[in-house]
């Protein structure tokens, strides 16, 4: 796949739909080259996973609960409005658990 030519824009009025699409395609191509085979973007950070935005809740195959940094506030907020189970789909929960297992 050939990388589209870079778009240079002078001001806001010069932004066309084609320029936006080309820029997004270039960004997608760039980040896809950095993505590891497991679907994540590897980094050199070896600390705790408090940077993970969100949380993984108890799942039978996962058997762990993470309330990480502001993830705890997110969960408390979802619980307060009665939307805890609609905040993260089961697939999202599984992927968060997979991510945590791969990076622990």
Buried (B, 14 or more C-beta within 10 A) or exposed (E): EEEBEEBEEEEEEEEEEEEEEBBEEBEEEEEEEEEEEEEEEEEEEEEEBEEBEBBBBEBEEBEEEBBBBBBEEBBEEBEEEEEBEEBBEEEEBBBBBBBBEEBE
